[in-house]
Amino acid sequence: MDNLTQQIFSENMLQYLNGSPTAYHAVENAAVMLRNHDFQELKETEKWSLHAGGKYFVVNNHSCIIAFTVGGGDLAQEGFRIIGAHTDSPGLKIKPGACMLTPDGYVKLNVEVYGSAILSTWFDRPLAMAGRVIVKQGGGLVERLVKIDKPVCMIPNLCIHFNRDSNTNCSYNKQTDILPLLSMKEEGMEKGDYLFELIQKETGIEKTDILDYELFLYEYQKGIFMGPNEEFISASRIDNLCMVYAGLSALLESEEDGKKCKVFAAFDHEEVGSASAQGAYSDFLPHTLERISKNLGLTDDACFQAIANSTSISADTAHAVHPNYSDKHDSESCPVLCGGPVIKYSASQRYSTNAFSAAYFMEACRRAQVPYQKYVNRNDIVGGSTIGPALSSLTTIPTVDIGTPVLAMHSIREFGAVVDNFYAKEAFRAYYEDKEA
């Protein structure tokens, strides 16, 4: 494969990860990419007028996005080609009661753990802040994205002299131990002012205009390439923004003269179960597919035909075998870094893969000339969740669960191989184009 093409893709992907500290920013940056490729934004509240060859996207809650191109073929016969991913990552969300004052004069942030974060990795790291605020403007409510990209707080570890078990048996209380230090108490300042003063100072948004917020902490240190030949990537939110970027890039790069309707969907709230208006278990995707079909003039029966002729891919990172804990994998199922995307199987349907859906993804990898791997959990270890079961159960569309192999999944800083994400993008593009390389 062209090394320069792979390098450009990888550098742009890292830039996307670094620039997307929250699901809101991930969607905003995805929308910029789409607009730069002449995609037209649609509003759910407005009338749609679609045409063959058209390129469109629609956003829900500013944290979920569906982009699609209308193929030139008979949609009822050709169906949809769908790739789904998710925009959220485990982390720390600031509670409505933002600040806490201690008798010692410290100002701490009151936070809530979002998803299954590895809490120990959040200690002793400079943390920045991002998300969205809702403000009063012109008699209405307006959403403003916030990104305070500077080290504003930290969760200090307790020194080993006060916790001799810190290297042998350490656990954390989510209510009391995971509270970042923001500042020292200032005379005349109310505890409710510290956060809003910071937002006003860094963004120019008047604190008196802020009605509510959804703000998260993230690691201030940016992602990097590393290894003797920079063959690895170390960054926050590899799970799952690398799959968002790969799927979106495949949609943008795939040829525009195909017959099928190509769809890319990135949902919020996968890390907490996907059960929200912008999660994969919502009707956002089914409604969008139906709206596309009806807008193109399909009858009810033809809509059902289109769904029956569709396929989908659930793209979420996979567990690479750990160099120090290989016993956590089935000895016959050990995906490795640099080995290509991983097809994930589960008899209990935690992953949606079946023989047919695995086969069409394997064929896409063959056409793209990229390797692939297979993974099944140990019987005595429960794996993670994906959006795959939601995609398949809500739409009845065959779905394969795949992902690039990573280490340190759900750490504040995850680790993967550069080439695997490029392999995934090439496989996705081949899936969309459905033709020989």
C-alpha positions as CSV (number, residue, x, y, z in Angstrom):
1,M,0.0,0.0,0.0
2,D,1.1,3.6,-0.6
3,N,3.0,4.7,2.5
4,L,2.4,8.4,1.9
5,T,-1.4,7.8,1.6
6,Q,-1.3,5.8,4.8
7,Q,0.8,8.5,6.6
8,I,-1.6,11.3,5.5
9,F,-4.6,9.4,6.7
10,S,-3.0,8.6,10.1
11,E,-1.9,12.2,10.7
12,N,-5.4,13.5,9.9
13,M,-7.0,10.8,12.1
14,L,-4.7,11.8,15.0
15,Q,-5.7,15.5,14.4
16,Y,-9.4,14.4,14.6
17,L,-8.9,12.6,17.9
18,N,-7.0,15.5,19.4
19,G,-9.6,18.0,18.2
20,S,-12.6,16.0,19.5
21,P,-12.5,15.9,23.3
22,T,-16.3,15.2,23.6
23,A,-19.0,13.6,21.5
24,Y,-20.2,17.1,20.6
25,H,-16.8,18.1,19.2
26,A,-16.5,14.8,17.4
27,V,-19.8,15.5,15.6
28,E,-18.9,19.1,14.9
29,N,-15.6,18.1,13.3
30,A,-17.3,15.3,11.3
31,A,-19.8,17.9,10.0
32,V,-16.9,20.1,8.9
33,M,-15.4,17.2,7.0
34,L,-18.7,16.5,5.3
35,R,-19.3,20.1,4.3
36,N,-15.8,20.2,2.8
37,H,-16.9,17.4,0.6
38,D,-20.2,19.1,-0.5
39,F,-22.5,17.2,1.8
40,Q,-25.7,19.2,2.5
41,E,-27.0,19.4,6.1
42,L,-30.6,18.4,6.6
43,K,-32.8,19.3,9.6
44,E,-35.2,16.8,11.1
45,T,-37.6,19.7,11.6
46,E,-37.7,20.7,7.9
47,K,-38.9,19.1,4.7
48,W,-36.4,17.0,2.8
49,S,-35.9,16.9,-0.9
50,L,-33.5,14.2,-1.9
51,H,-32.2,13.2,-5.4
52,A,-30.0,10.5,-6.9
53,G,-26.4,11.3,-6.5
54,G,-27.1,13.7,-3.6
55,K,-24.9,13.8,-0.4
56,Y,-26.5,14.7,2.9
57,F,-26.1,14.5,6.7
58,V,-28.4,15.1,9.7
59,V,-27.4,15.7,13.3
60,N,-29.2,14.8,16.5
61,N,-28.5,16.4,19.9
62,H,-25.2,17.7,18.4
63,S,-23.7,14.3,19.6
64,C,-25.0,11.9,16.9
65,I,-24.7,12.2,13.2
66,I,-26.0,10.2,10.1
67,A,-24.4,10.9,6.7
68,F,-25.5,9.3,3.5
69,T,-25.2,9.4,-0.3
70,V,-28.2,8.5,-2.5
71,G,-27.2,5.8,-5.0
72,G,-28.3,5.7,-8.6
73,G,-29.9,2.3,-8.5
74,D,-33.3,1.0,-7.5
75,L,-33.2,1.4,-3.7
76,A,-35.8,-1.3,-3.1
77,Q,-33.5,-3.8,-4.8
78,E,-30.1,-2.4,-3.9
79,G,-30.8,-1.6,-0.3
80,F,-28.5,0.4,2.1
81,R,-24.8,-0.1,3.0
82,I,-24.5,1.0,6.6
83,I,-21.5,1.5,8.8
84,G,-22.1,2.5,12.4
85,A,-19.8,3.7,15.2
86,H,-20.1,5.7,18.4
87,T,-18.9,9.2,19.4
88,D,-18.6,8.9,23.2
89,S,-15.8,7.6,25.4
90,P,-15.5,6.8,29.1
91,G,-14.5,9.7,31.3
92,L,-15.5,12.2,34.0
93,K,-18.5,14.4,33.6
94,I,-19.0,17.6,35.8
95,K,-22.1,17.4,38.0
96,P,-24.6,20.2,38.2
97,G,-23.3,21.0,41.7
98,A,-19.9,21.8,40.1
99,C,-17.7,22.9,42.9
100,M,-17.0,21.8,46.4
101,L,-15.1,23.9,49.0
102,T,-13.1,22.0,51.7
103,P,-12.2,23.3,55.2
104,D,-8.6,23.4,54.0
105,G,-9.3,26.0,51.3
106,Y,-9.3,23.7,48.3
107,V,-11.8,24.1,45.5
108,K,-12.7,20.7,44.0
109,L,-14.8,19.7,41.0
110,N,-17.8,17.5,41.7
111,V,-17.7,14.9,39.0
112,E,-19.6,11.8,37.9
113,V,-17.9,8.8,36.3
114,Y,-19.2,8.3,32.7
115,G,-19.0,4.7,31.4
116,S,-16.4,2.1,32.5
117,A,-13.3,4.2,32.8
118,I,-10.1,2.8,34.2
119,L,-10.0,5.3,37.1
120,S,-6.4,4.9,38.1
121,T,-5.3,6.3,34.8
122,W,-7.0,9.7,35.5
123,F,-4.7,10.5,38.5
124,D,-1.8,12.9,38.3
125,R,-2.6,14.1,34.7
126,P,-3.3,17.7,33.8
127,L,-7.0,17.8,32.8
128,A,-8.7,20.2,30.4
129,M,-12.5,20.8,30.1
130,A,-14.9,20.7,27.2
131,G,-18.6,20.2,26.3
132,R,-21.5,22.4,25.7
133,V,-23.5,25.1,27.5
134,I,-27.0,26.3,26.9
135,V,-27.3,30.1,26.9
136,K,-30.1,32.7,26.6
137,Q,-29.9,34.6,23.3
138,G,-32.4,36.8,21.6
139,G,-35.3,35.4,23.7
140,G,-34.4,31.8,22.9
141,L,-32.0,29.0,23.9
142,V,-28.8,28.5,22.0
143,E,-26.2,25.8,22.3
144,R,-22.6,26.8,22.5
145,L,-19.6,24.4,22.3
146,V,-17.0,24.9,24.9
147,K,-13.3,23.8,24.8
148,I,-11.0,25.1,27.5
149,D,-7.9,23.5,26.1
150,K,-5.6,24.2,28.9
151,P,-4.6,22.3,32.1
152,V,-7.2,23.6,34.6
153,C,-7.3,20.7,37.1
154,M,-5.8,17.5,38.3
155,I,-6.6,14.5,40.6
156,P,-3.6,14.1,42.8
157,N,-2.6,10.6,44.0
158,L,-2.3,10.0,47.7
159,C,1.3,9.6,48.6
160,I,2.6,6.0,49.2
161,H,3.5,7.0,52.8
162,F,-0.2,7.4,53.6
163,N,-1.3,4.4,51.5
164,R,1.3,1.6,51.7
165,D,-1.0,-0.7,49.7
166,S,-1.1,1.6,46.7
167,N,1.0,-0.9,44.6
168,T,-0.7,-4.1,45.8
169,N,-4.4,-3.6,46.5
170,C,-5.8,-0.2,45.7
171,S,-9.5,0.6,44.9
172,Y,-11.2,3.9,44.5
173,N,-14.5,5.3,45.8
174,K,-16.1,7.1,42.9
175,Q,-17.9,9.6,45.2
176,T,-14.9,10.7,47.3
177,D,-11.6,9.8,45.6
178,I,-12.2,10.9,42.0
179,L,-12.5,14.7,42.7
180,P,-10.2,17.0,40.7
181,L,-8.5,19.9,42.4
182,L,-9.5,23.1,40.5
183,S,-8.2,26.0,42.6
184,M,-7.8,27.5,46.0
185,K,-10.6,29.4,47.7
186,E,-10.6,33.1,47.0
187,E,-12.1,35.7,49.4
188,G,-15.6,36.8,48.3
189,M,-16.1,34.0,45.8
190,E,-19.1,31.8,46.1
191,K,-18.6,28.1,45.3
192,G,-21.0,28.4,42.4
193,D,-18.9,31.1,40.8
194,Y,-15.6,29.2,40.2
195,L,-16.8,27.2,37.2
196,F,-18.8,29.9,35.5
197,E,-16.0,32.5,36.0
198,L,-13.6,30.1,34.3
199,I,-16.0,29.6,31.4
200,Q,-16.6,33.3,31.0
201,K,-12.8,34.1,31.1
202,E,-11.8,31.4,28.6
203,T,-14.8,31.6,26.1
204,G,-16.3,35.1,26.5
205,I,-19.7,33.6,27.3
206,E,-21.4,35.7,30.0
207,K,-21.8,33.6,33.1
208,T,-25.2,35.2,33.7
209,D,-26.4,33.8,30.3
210,I,-25.6,30.2,31.1
211,L,-28.7,28.2,32.0
212,D,-27.1,24.7,32.0
213,Y,-24.1,22.7,30.8
214,E,-22.8,19.3,29.9
215,L,-19.1,19.4,30.5
216,F,-16.5,16.7,30.6
217,L,-12.8,16.6,31.6
218,Y,-10.2,15.2,29.2
219,E,-6.5,14.7,29.2
220,Y,-4.7,17.9,28.2
221,Q,-1.7,16.0,26.7
222,K,-2.4,15.3,23.0
223,G,-2.1,12.0,21.3
224,I,1.1,11.0,19.6
225,F,2.7,8.5,17.3
226,M,5.3,6.3,19.1
227,G,7.5,3.3,18.7
228,P,10.9,2.8,17.0
229,N,9.3,3.6,13.7
230,E,6.2,5.5,14.9
231,E,4.2,2.4,14.2
232,F,1.9,2.9,17.2
233,I,-0.5,5.5,18.4
234,S,-1.0,6.6,22.0
235,A,-4.0,8.8,22.5
236,S,-7.3,9.4,24.3
237,R,-10.6,8.3,22.8
238,I,-9.1,5.8,20.3
239,D,-12.2,3.9,21.4
240,N,-14.1,4.8,19.4
241,L,-13.2,7.9,17.4
242,C,-10.7,6.0,15.3
243,M,-13.6,4.0,14.0
244,V,-15.7,7.1,13.5
245,Y,-12.9,8.7,11.5
246,A,-12.2,5.5,9.4
247,G,-15.9,5.1,8.6
248,L,-16.4,8.7,7.7
249,S,-13.3,8.8,5.6
250,A,-14.4,5.7,3.7
251,L,-17.7,7.3,2.9
252,L,-16.0,10.5,1.6
253,E,-13.4,8.5,-0.4
254,S,-15.7,5.9,-2.0
255,E,-16.7,6.4,-5.6
256,E,-19.9,8.4,-6.1
257,D,-21.4,6.4,-9.0
258,G,-22.5,3.4,-7.1
259,K,-26.1,2.0,-7.1
260,K,-26.5,1.5,-3.4
261,C,-27.3,4.2,-0.8
262,K,-24.3,4.5,1.5
263,V,-24.9,5.4,5.1
264,F,-22.5,6.3,8.0
265,A,-24.0,6.7,11.5
266,A,-22.2,7.7,14.7
267,F,-24.2,7.4,17.9
268,D,-23.8,8.8,21.4
269,H,-24.1,7.0,24.7
270,E,-22.7,3.6,23.6
271,E,-20.6,3.5,26.7
272,V,-23.6,3.7,29.0
273,G,-26.0,1.3,27.1
274,S,-27.1,3.3,24.0
275,A,-30.6,3.8,25.4
276,S,-31.1,7.5,24.7
277,A,-32.7,9.7,22.0
278,Q,-29.2,9.9,20.3
279,G,-28.1,6.4,21.1
280,A,-28.1,3.3,18.8
281,Y,-31.2,2.0,20.5
282,S,-33.2,5.0,19.5
283,D,-35.3,5.3,16.3
284,F,-32.9,7.8,14.8
285,L,-31.5,5.4,12.2
286,P,-34.7,3.5,11.4
287,H,-36.6,6.8,11.0
288,T,-33.8,8.2,8.8
289,L,-33.8,5.1,6.5
290,E,-37.5,5.2,6.2
291,R,-37.5,9.0,5.5
292,I,-34.9,8.5,2.8
293,S,-37.0,5.7,1.2
294,K,-40.2,7.6,1.3
295,N,-38.6,10.8,0.0
296,L,-37.3,8.9,-3.0
297,G,-40.8,7.7,-3.7
298,L,-40.8,4.2,-2.4
299,T,-44.0,2.5,-1.3
300,D,-44.4,0.9,2.1
301,D,-43.7,-2.5,0.5
302,A,-40.6,-1.2,-1.3
303,C,-39.3,0.3,1.9
304,F,-39.4,-3.2,3.5
305,Q,-37.6,-4.6,0.4
306,A,-34.9,-2.0,0.8
307,I,-34.3,-2.9,4.4
308,A,-34.3,-6.6,3.5
309,N,-31.6,-6.0,0.9
310,S,-29.4,-4.0,3.2
311,T,-26.3,-4.9,5.3
312,S,-24.5,-3.1,8.0
313,I,-21.2,-3.0,9.9
314,S,-20.9,-2.1,13.6
315,A,-17.4,-0.6,14.0
316,D,-16.0,-0.5,17.6
317,T,-12.5,-1.2,18.8
318,A,-11.5,-4.8,19.8
319,H,-9.3,-6.3,22.5
320,A,-5.8,-7.1,21.3
321,V,-4.0,-9.8,23.2
322,H,-2.0,-8.2,26.0
323,P,1.7,-8.9,26.0
324,N,1.6,-9.3,29.8
325,Y,-1.8,-10.9,30.2
326,S,-2.2,-13.3,27.3
327,D,-4.2,-15.7,29.6
328,K,-7.2,-13.2,29.4
329,H,-7.8,-14.4,25.8
330,D,-8.9,-17.8,24.4
331,S,-5.7,-19.4,23.3
332,E,-7.2,-19.9,19.8
333,S,-8.5,-16.3,19.6
334,C,-5.7,-13.8,20.1
335,P,-5.9,-10.7,17.8
336,V,-2.7,-8.8,17.6
337,L,-1.7,-5.2,16.8
338,C,-0.9,-4.7,13.1
339,G,-2.9,-7.7,12.2
340,G,-5.9,-5.8,10.7
341,P,-9.5,-5.3,11.7
342,V,-11.0,-7.9,14.1
343,I,-14.3,-9.7,13.4
344,K,-16.0,-10.3,16.8
345,Y,-18.2,-13.3,17.6
346,S,-20.5,-14.0,20.6
347,A,-22.9,-16.9,21.0
348,S,-24.8,-14.8,23.6
349,Q,-25.2,-12.0,21.0
350,R,-23.2,-9.4,22.8
351,Y,-21.8,-9.0,19.3
352,S,-24.2,-9.3,16.3
353,T,-21.9,-11.2,13.9
354,N,-23.2,-14.3,12.2
355,A,-21.7,-16.4,9.4
356,F,-23.3,-14.3,6.6
357,S,-22.4,-10.9,8.0
358,A,-18.8,-12.1,8.7
359,A,-18.6,-13.3,5.1
360,Y,-19.5,-10.1,3.5
361,F,-16.9,-8.2,5.6
362,M,-14.2,-10.8,4.8
363,E,-15.0,-10.3,1.1
364,A,-14.6,-6.5,1.6
365,C,-11.2,-7.1,3.2
366,R,-10.2,-9.4,0.3
367,R,-11.2,-6.8,-2.3
368,A,-9.3,-4.1,-0.3
369,Q,-6.3,-6.5,0.0
370,V,-6.1,-6.0,3.8
371,P,-5.8,-8.7,6.5
372,Y,-8.4,-9.5,9.1
373,Q,-8.6,-11.4,12.4
374,K,-11.3,-13.2,14.4
375,Y,-12.1,-12.9,18.1
376,V,-14.3,-14.7,20.6
377,N,-14.2,-14.1,24.4
378,R,-13.1,-16.7,26.9
379,N,-16.2,-18.5,28.3
380,D,-15.4,-17.2,31.8
381,I,-14.9,-13.5,30.8
382,V,-17.7,-11.2,29.6
383,G,-16.7,-8.9,26.8
384,G,-17.7,-5.3,26.2
385,S,-20.8,-4.0,24.5
386,T,-21.2,-2.5,21.0
387,I,-23.9,-0.9,18.9
388,G,-24.1,-4.1,16.8
389,P,-27.1,-5.7,18.6
390,A,-29.0,-2.4,18.4
391,L,-28.4,-2.0,14.7
392,S,-29.5,-5.6,13.9
393,S,-32.5,-5.8,16.4
394,L,-34.0,-2.4,15.5
395,T,-33.6,-2.7,11.7
396,T,-33.5,-6.5,11.2
397,I,-30.5,-5.8,8.9
398,P,-27.6,-8.3,9.1
399,T,-24.8,-6.8,11.1
400,V,-21.1,-7.7,11.6
401,D,-19.2,-6.5,14.6
402,I,-15.7,-5.5,13.8
403,G,-13.0,-3.2,15.3
404,T,-9.3,-2.4,15.2
405,P,-7.3,-4.1,17.9
406,V,-6.2,-1.9,20.8
407,L,-4.5,-2.2,24.2
408,A,-5.5,-0.3,27.4
409,M,-9.1,0.1,26.3
410,H,-11.0,2.6,28.5
411,S,-7.8,4.0,29.9
412,I,-7.5,7.8,29.7
413,R,-4.8,7.0,27.1
414,E,-5.3,4.0,24.8
415,F,-2.8,2.3,22.5
416,G,-3.0,0.8,19.0
417,A,-1.2,0.3,15.7
418,V,-1.3,3.0,13.1
419,V,-1.7,0.5,10.2
420,D,-4.8,-1.2,11.6
421,N,-6.9,2.0,11.3
422,F,-5.8,2.4,7.7
423,Y,-6.7,-1.2,7.0
424,A,-10.2,-0.7,8.5
425,K,-10.7,2.4,6.3
426,E,-9.7,0.5,3.2
427,A,-12.1,-2.4,4.1
428,F,-14.9,0.1,4.7
429,R,-14.3,1.7,1.4
430,A,-14.4,-1.6,-0.4
431,Y,-17.6,-2.5,1.5
432,Y,-19.2,0.7,0.2
433,E,-18.0,0.3,-3.4
434,D,-18.6,-3.4,-3.6
435,K,-16.2,-4.0,-6.4
436,E,-12.7,-5.5,-7.0
437,A,-9.7,-3.4,-6.1
